[in-house]
Amino acid sequence: MENTDSVVRSIVNKFLQRSSFGKQKYGTDLDRKDLSTFDWINHAQEELMDAILYLEKLKQETQNKST
């Protein structure tokens, strides 16, 4: 990883931290076998819906600052 740029290193570190946090919080990781394909899709959809909400919030804040 030494040959990667700072942005890549930052993201890799965030993934590792997120993985550790999830393991501590939920007691499992993404290798778990108790979720169906539908469950995984549903989880991903919910996460993406949250991301859209965060982006909309930031857009509104940006618009409010420029007016």
Secondary structure, 3 states (H helix, E strand, C coil): CCCCCHHHHHHHHHHHHHHHHHHHHHCCCCCCCCCCHHHHHHHHHHHHHHHHHHHHHHHHHHHHHHC
